[in-house]
Structures are given as structure tokens and as C-alpha cells.
Amino acid sequence: MRPEKASIVSDLSEKLNRSPFLLVTDYQRMKVDQFGELRNRLAPAGAEVRVVKNSFLKRAMADSGMPDVGDKLTGQTAIVMGENDVAPVAKILKMFAAEFKIAALKIGVVDKAILSTSDVEALAELPAREILLAQLLGLFQAPATRLVRILNEPAAAFARLLAAKAEKSEAAPAAEAKKEEAEAPAAPAEAPATPTAETSAAPPAEEARATESTTGETKTDSAS
């Protein structure tokens, strides 16, 4: 290979090594102003588009340790590379192709894994990397929050137990007093009055009448 061609392949290999993705498109019907428009749209996403010969790209991909996709590299080829997230770049390409009906995607390579056209289009539907990271962080934080709650629960339960014991201790004397009052024997009923000596000596009415009758008879006998 001539030195100028070797230099092109070497430069391309270096860029492929720095880029986490490679998107291969067909620019056959793309006009100069449209190519410039695509370049301008890709720049904010940290990506670039460039036209390469298929033979150079095959060699550079081989030198970079990328999979062999030689059968897909036909026609006029433009490649998109970058050093940032692939999802926004895939979204830009998808919208551009739908708008201008050009730049059809041939194949994609992400982290040295081959992706089909449908796979790359699926990447285009993903949210931005920052949003994905925020969602992932939320997933990590949710179990951590539950874990903290679980770890705090024994302390909270212990505090509730101490409060219950204190409340029970305060209520115990009053309950004991009520219990003793309920169990105390009732006062005995008033005993009937004990008869006095006079009452005991007083004869009944029948004895009094008998005494009077005897006395009368005695007096009659004495008079006769």
C-alpha cells in the first residue's frame, strides 16, 4: 500500500479506536448541501460524518479489531463516528433519513458488536445518556431507601417498646389499688341486740296470768 493510502488507513483506524460506535450509511443520492446539513446536525452530539472508500474502511476496521462486515460495504459509503453516546447520533440519522429520504443506514457497530438497522433504530428511540443515568440512579436509590428504613425499624420498635413499658409501669399502681379494693371483704352486717337482764327476766304473758291466778286462789284460801 502506498504511503498516502497507508496514512489514510492509519488515521481512520485511530478514530475508530476512539469511537465507541460506527454507523455506516449510503450517501449515493446525497447532495453537497444535504451532506453539510447532516454534518451540522451531528456536531452538537460530538459526532462527525465522512466519506471513505470501502477498501480503506475494511482495512481500518480490521486494524482496529472490529468485526468483519465486508459484505455490507458496497456502493458509496459514508461513516459516522464520535466519542460520546450513540443514542443521540442514531436519532439524528434516523430523523435526517426520514426528512430527506436519503442516507439509509447500512449497518452499525457498537462496542465492537454488530447491530442491524432495526437495532440502530431502536437505539434512536432511547432517551439521552443523562436521562438513562438518572433512571439507573433512581433504581439504585430505591432499594437503598428501603434498606435504611429497614435498618431504622429495630431502633424505632425498641423505642416504642420502652414507651409501652413506661406507660405500663405508670398504670400498674392504680390498677393494683383497684384490684385490692375489689378483693377486700365486705363489712359484716350489724348483729342483733343482746337481750338485757330485765328483758330476760320478764315472764311471758301466760306465766304472768298463771301467777295472778295462783295468787288469787291463795288469798281465797286464807280468808276462809
Secondary structure, 3 states (H helix, E strand, C coil): CCHHHHHHHHHHHHHHHHCCEEEEEECCCCCHHHHHHHHHHHHHHCEEEEEECHHHHHHHHHHCCCCCCHHHCCCCEEEEEECCCHHHHHHHHHHHHHHHCCCEEEEEEECCEEECHHHHHHHHCCCCHHHHHHHHHHHHHHHHHHHHHHHHHHHHHHHHHHHHHHHHHHHHHHHHHHHHHHHCCCCCCCCCCCCCHHHHHCCCHHHHHHHHHHHHHHHHHHHC
